Amino acid sequence: MIEVEVEYEAWSTALPEVEAVVERAAKAALGTIAGDIVILLTDDESVREINARFRDRDRPTNVLSFPAAESAFPHLGDLTLAYGVCAREADEQGKTLADHLSHLIVHGVLHLLGRDHEDDAEAEEMEDEERSILASLGVADPYTLDEQSSGDA
């Protein structure tokens, strides 16, 4: 089960089908894996507070992933996304909010499933998996777009 909580109305205003976009991306990332995920769509200030409290980083970020303990199965974990950061990034990178949100959901779900990008090899493997999942959703390679629009990898 994928539970989407839209806490900040700007998500729905900017993207009326936001819940469907989130559910579609999360289901694609999960594939055949059974499990529950809670996804909170909120504002920058809420994400800043959560990031400060749990990660000692007093700033908003696009997505936070909180994997659940194995003993909590079937709950796999929680994702929290900041509207302002996500909307700004989408605009700066020349992407639609729906495509950028899909990418961030896929990225976050993969973290809940144990994927990481701590070293170059892990990062490349995770990016390849993201590209494949996003392609199945009709979303362009987000890393190619990043390089073209911002010069970042």
Secondary structure, DSSP 8 states (H G I E B T S, - for coil): -EEEEE-STHHHHH-TTHHHHHHHHHHHHHTT---EEEEEEE-HHHHHHHHHHHHS--S--SEEEEE--GGGTTEEEEEEEEHHHHHHHHHHTT--HHHHHHHHHHHHHHHHTT---SSHHHHHHHHHHHHHHHHHTT---HHHHHHHHHS--
